[in-house]
Amino acid sequence: MDRDPVNSTSIRSIGYDPESEKMEVEFLKGTVYTYSDVSEGVFNTLMTSESIGKAFSSLIKSGGFSYEKTE
């Protein structure tokens, strides 16, 4: 999955596949996590947020999405 760079102090890039509803997040330290069952609406809200880091924390981390470390 291709990831796009984002302006964040903790996240380097984010990618999304609407077909599988999977989202990849690469953190600045190089760790990549894949989150499952992320709706396109949640992804769009995250990507258009003023602070991607804060939005990630409230939408994804607190949202109970299952995830796996992929790299």
C-alpha positions in Angstrom: 0.0 0.0 0.0 1.3 3.4 -0.9 1.6 5.9 2.0 1.6 9.7 1.7 3.8 11.9 3.9 1.9 13.9 6.5 2.8 16.9 8.6 3.1 15.5 12.1 5.6 15.4 15.0 4.9 11.7 15.5 3.7 10.2 12.2 5.8 10.1 9.0 3.2 8.8 6.5 -0.3 7.2 6.2 -1.8 5.0 3.6 -5.3 3.7 3.1 -7.0 1.0 1.0 -10.8 1.7 0.9 -11.5 -1.8 -0.5 -10.1 -3.7 2.5 -10.6 -0.8 4.9 -7.0 -1.1 6.1 -4.8 1.9 7.0 -1.1 1.8 7.4 0.6 4.3 9.7 4.4 4.8 9.6 5.7 6.6 12.7 8.8 8.8 12.7 10.9 6.0 14.4 10.2 3.8 11.3 7.6 1.5 12.9 4.6 0.7 10.7 1.3 -0.5 12.0 -1.7 -1.7 9.9 -5.2 -0.9 11.4 -8.2 -2.9 10.3 -11.9 -1.9 9.7 -11.1 1.8 9.3 -14.0 3.4 7.4 -13.2 5.9 4.6 -15.0 8.6 6.7 -12.6 8.0 9.7 -9.6 8.1 7.3 -10.8 11.3 5.7 -11.4 12.9 9.0 -7.9 12.0 10.2 -6.3 13.3 7.0 -8.1 16.6 7.1 -7.5 17.3 10.8 -5.6 20.3 11.9 -3.4 18.0 14.1 -3.0 14.5 12.6 -1.3 13.3 15.8 -4.1 14.4 18.0 -6.7 13.1 15.6 -4.9 9.8 15.4 -4.9 9.5 19.2 -8.6 10.3 19.5 -10.0 8.5 16.4 -7.7 5.5 16.0 -5.9 4.7 19.3 -9.1 5.4 21.3 -11.3 3.9 18.7 -10.5 0.3 19.5 -9.3 -0.6 16.0 -7.5 -3.9 15.8 -3.9 -3.5 14.5 -0.7 -5.3 13.8 2.9 -4.2 13.6 3.9 -4.8 10.0 7.5 -3.5 9.8 
